[in-house]
Amino acid sequence: MGVTVDVHEVFKYPFEQVVASFLRKYPNPMDKNVISVKIVEEKKDVSTGIIYRKRIAVCQNVVPEILRKHSGDCWKKVNILKVPNVQLEEESWFNPQERNMAIRSHCLTWTQYASMKEESVFRESMENPNWTEFIQKGRISITGAGFLNCVLETFASTFLRQGAQKGIRIMEMLLKEQCGAPLAE
């Protein structure tokens, strides 16, 4: 089946400041689930000026303990849930000329049972060129866990919605600390 999560937010800060804050958002004491983020590849296309980055994030496994502790025939398929950490891969294309950054993320852990993909964009707001629009679409689909598929998808959907809102609060906090109050209309 699968579940989707859509987020839309306008940061009342210029594009460059928002992107810079996004790139240094994690790890952060406000979200202890993200343990580390490491750039594994970075290159600039000299003809277009687009900067490509690939980062790997290591996050704590947030699947509830009750789902990780069970054993027996019906739970053998979900023994994979017992991992302590989950890895996510994020690729981004930062275009300073067009003032946008596209981001694609997916989960590297549990790929035989779960698919988690997000696509995000930071771009100059149509409403005000000094503001930045953030749009994110995510999809989670879980297979191979039998009757637990729906339970795990519901948990993941709730967790991702809350995580997206927490990420926005962290961005607002970082922007305010580094840039001052948001820009007025």
N, C-alpha and C positions, 0 to 999 in steps of 0.2 A: 504494500500500500504506500507508505511513506507519508511524511509530514513536511510542510513548508513553513518557513519563518521569513517574514518580510519586515524590513526596518527602513524608515525614512526619517532623517534628522537634518536640520539646518543649524550649522555652527555659525554664530555671528562673529566670525574671525576670518581673515584672509586665507586663501587656499594654501599658500606656502607654510603658514604657521600651523594650520590644521594637519597637513601632511607630516611636517616635522614632529608634531606631538604624537601622531599615530605611530610613527616609526620608533619612538622611544617609550611607548605606552607600557610595554611589559618588559621584564617583570615589574610588578607594582604591589606595594603592601595592601592596597585596596582589593586585590584579587589574588589570593594566595594559591589559586588553582594553576596559574601559569608559573611554572618553575623556571624556565629559561627560553630565550629566543636567540637563535644564532643565524647570522647571514652565512649561507653556504655558497652562494654565487652572486656576483654583482658585475654588471657590465653596462657600458654606455654605447649606444649607437651614435657614432660621430655624425652621420648624415642627418638624423632626425632629432638628436639630443635626448631621446628616450632612454631612461635608466631602468634596466631590468634588475630585479632582486628576487632571489629565492631564499626564504628563511624557513627554518625548522623550529617549531615550538614544542617544548616538552611540557605537558600538563598532567596534573594529578588525575588519576582515574576517579571519576565522580559517580560511577555506577554504585547504587546503594549496596552496602555490605551484604544485606540479606540475599541479594541476587548473585553475589560472588561466593558465598559460603556453601551453598547447597551442592549436593552430589547425588549420584544415582543415575539411572538410565535417562530419565527425562531431563536431567540437568547437564549431561555430558557435553551436549552441544554448546553450552554457554560457559564451559570451563575457561574459555579464552577471556572471559570477563575478569579473571583473577589478576590481570597484570596491574602493577602499581602505577604505571605512567602510560600516557597516550601521546603519540606524536602526530603533529599536524604539519603539513607543508603549505606554505603560502608563497605564491608568485605574484609580483606586482610590476606594473609598467607605469612609470612616472613620466608624464609628458609636460615639462615646464612651459613649453610654447603654447599648448592648448589648455593649460591649467586644468589637467585632470590626472587622476591615477586610478587605474583599473587593478583589481585584486581578485585572484582566484585562490581558494583554499580547499584542501581536502584532507581527510583523515588517512594517515598511513597505517594505523593500527586497526585491527579487526576487519580488514578489507574483504575477507571471504564471507563475513556475516553482515557487515554494515557499510553503507555508503553515506558519507557526509560531505556535501559540497556547498561552498558559499561563493557567491560572486558579489563584489562590492565595487562602488565607484565613489570617489571624491571628485567633485567638480565645482567650478565657480557657480554660484547661485544665479538663477535667472532673475530672482527677485531683487538682488543687490550684489553687484560685482565684488564687494568687500566681504561677502559671506560665502560659506562653503556648504554645499549640499552633500549629504552622505546617503547612499542608497545601497541596501544589502538584501540579497535574496539567498536563502539557504534551503537545502533539502536534505532530509535524513530518511533513509530507507533501511530497514533491518530485515534480514532473511535468515533462515536456517536455525532459528531459536524456537520454532513451533509456536505454542500458545503465548510465549513471552514476546514475540515480535511487537504486538500492539502495546504491551506494557512498556517495553524499552523505548519504542518510538514516542509514546506519550511523555515518558520521563525526559527523553532527549529534547523534545520540542519545548517543554517547560524550562529545562535547564538553559537551552540556547536563547530563548526569549529573555529570560532573566539575565543571562550573560551579556546579551546585546545591550540591554538597558544599563547594566553595570559598566560595560565598555564605554558607553556614551557619557555616563557620569564621570568616569576616569578622564576621558578626553576633555570634558568641560573643566574639571579641576586642574588638569595640566595646563590647558590654555589660559585659564585665569591666573595661575601661578606665574606662568612664563610671559604672558602678554598683557595682563591687566584685565579690566572689565570688558565684556563683549561690546562690539561696535554697535552704535545706535543706527536706526534706519536712516 
